[in-house]
Every structure is written in structure tokens, then in C-alpha cells.
Amino acid sequence: MAVIGTPRTFHKKFKFIVEIDGVASAGFQKCSELSVEVANIEYHEGGTLIPQKSPGRLKFADVTLERGATQDHDLFDWMEEVADAAANAGLNEPAFKRNLDIVQQDRDGTTLRRWSLSGAWPTKFVGGAWDNEADENVIESVTLTFDFFQRK
């Protein structure tokens, strides 16, 4: 028997969509800030009293996605890959690093912003509470670390 009506989708209430390698896999209600900090290097040339300044290393803060839902297990499987690599005698294999996009949408589903994270991998995964009345696989939060980000 055919189902009457429109199917439920989590994208209506979860407006930050995470696309891992171009595949939409999870929606989230909240996303922490993306930030980068440039170190300040000071040096004194020839004994001068006024230091010369130049930019140094970049430091990217981790991003946390909260109150999410998904229809598959891709994020958790990805976390298991990272755990397996960490447990494998401390050898870090870059195979678990992936590129992903965080897409902010408005209420109509139109893309407002798209941020691309390079070399990302999950460092923390918190499963949500079990609810018999929910249709989604709930994710409380996922924390991602990454090498670089840019706005597309």
C-alpha cells in the first residue's frame, strides 16, 4: 500500500548539513565557530629597541556540531576508523582524514554559507538519548579537528 503524504526529513529542523566528500550525511541544529589564530613572531634586528613583527604559525580551533540527526551510520563509522588508527601502535595513517563541507541553510533549504574543511577527522562523538518516538538516529554532538578551512 502506498504511503500518503510527504516523507519525513530531518533537514527541515536541522539547518547545518555536513557533506563528507560531497555526500550529505547529517544535519545539525548548532555549529560552533570556525576560528584561526595567527601567531605573532617578534625579533630584534641589530639590537633595536623596537621589535620587528611577522606572522607565524596558524592554529585552527576544533569545530563542534551539536543536536544532530542522520539516516545512516557514516559519522560513527568514521569515528571507528580514527579509533582503529589510534589503537594501531600509534601509527597515524592519513586515510581517515577527509574533506568535508559544512553548509548553512535557511528555512527554505537555500544555501546561505558553505565552509570547506580540509583534512578533517572526528575527535569526539556523543550519541544522543534513546527516544522511541523519534524517527532519526540522534547525535548529541560531534567534534572535528582539521588542517585548514575556507569559505566557498
C-alpha positions, -999 to 999 in steps of 0.1 A, spaced: 0 0 0 13 34 -9 21 59 18 0 91 15 17 124 22 53 136 22 81 116 38 97 130 70 130 146 66 154 158 92 166 187 70 136 209 80 148 214 115 185 207 112 200 236 92 237 228 92 243 200 68 276 181 69 287 168 35 315 143 37 333 141 3 301 155 -14 276 132 2 250 148 26 252 126 57 240 145 87 221 176 98 227 197 129 210 225 147 241 242 161 276 247 149 305 262 169 326 290 154 353 284 129 384 302 140 420 306 131 447 323 151 480 335 136 510 335 159 529 368 163 567 364 160 588 393 173 625 396 167 651 424 173 674 432 144 708 446 153 698 452 190 670 477 182 646 486 209 615 483 187 608 447 177 601 436 141 569 416 139 558 390 114 531 363 111 539 329 124 521 295 125 484 291 121 463 274 148 428 262 140 402 256 167 382 224 166 346 227 154 317 211 173 284 202 157 255 198 182 220 184 182 222 164 150 203 137 132 212 113 104 197 85 85 229 64 83 260 55 104 287 72 84 298 96 111 301 69 137 319 46 112 343 74 105 350 77 143 357 40 144 383 43 116 401 70 137 399 49 168 414 19 149 442 40 135 450 54 170 450 19 185 473 6 158 506 11 177 503 49 174 508 49 137 488 77 121 476 69 87 462 99 67 435 76 52 410 86 79 414 123 71 386 136 48 375 168 32 340 180 42 317 209 38 295 225 65 265 240 47 243 266 65 208 267 51 178 290 57 143 277 65 135 271 28 166 250 23 186 276 4 223 276 10 234 307 29 271 298 35 294 269 27 326 263 46 351 237 33 373 219 59 404 201 46 420 171 63 392 167 89 386 139 113 364 134 144 379 136 178 347 132 199 314 116 192 285 118 217 254 97 209 220 112 219 194 99 242 173 70 230 138 80 222 112 56 209 91 85 194 120 99 173 124 89 136 161 99 133 193 85 147 201 113 171 236 126 176 242 149 206 275 163 193 305 156 170 338 174 175 360 177 144 396 187 141 410 198 107 441 211 89 426 241 71 392 258 63 380 282 36 347 298 26 333 287 -7 
